[in-house]
């Protein structure tokens, strides 16, 4: 909507790229495509660095499509969240259950399972991601373990440790990592795992200096 308004009301040239990295959603006659999850954060950093180099709009959009096409995500939750306008949880989840495949706007997942140790949870998130896209090869990955809003940082690093062990076993090299609550669902307790295939260009743009409230390095 913002893109349409900008183009219609200001005459500014606008190009849109929609992220769709969530492997929990299988495209079908009953869906409008996959959702955007953690790749959104990685894409904005990398594309921002590309724009900062002076790339034109078409080149920036092409870079965004490249990042989107090379990233996959999967999330889980131990609790729901309460959207203020609704005043009640978006879904009910028993204390001994967890939701696998949740979205970042409080959407329920694709299945519900008993609460399990971190190692098993990591496998539930990593295996569908690795099955959807081949992450092996000479290029490494950017591994992003994101908190959904109500998960302590200590637990997110515990999850990252389990994810990294699974990736090493699968022959996937972690070139860069990011851990923290960067794209959240209010007070939801849970996390998502995002992998992005990153060649030399994407690593260079990821490493480029950044100075924002959310990300800050090299500046």
Buried (B, 14 or more C-beta within 10 A) or exposed (E): EEEEEEBEEEEEEBEEBEBBBBBBBEEEEEEEEBBBBBBBBBBBBBBBBBBEEEBEEEBBBBBBBBBBEBBBBBBBBBBBBBBEEEEEBBBEBEEEEBBBBBBBEBBBBBEBBEEEEBBEBBBBBBBBBBEBBEBEEEBBBBBBBBBBBBBEEEBBEBBBBBBBEBBEEEEBBBBBEBBBBBBBBBEBBBBBBBBBBBBEEBBBBBBBEBEEEEBEEEE
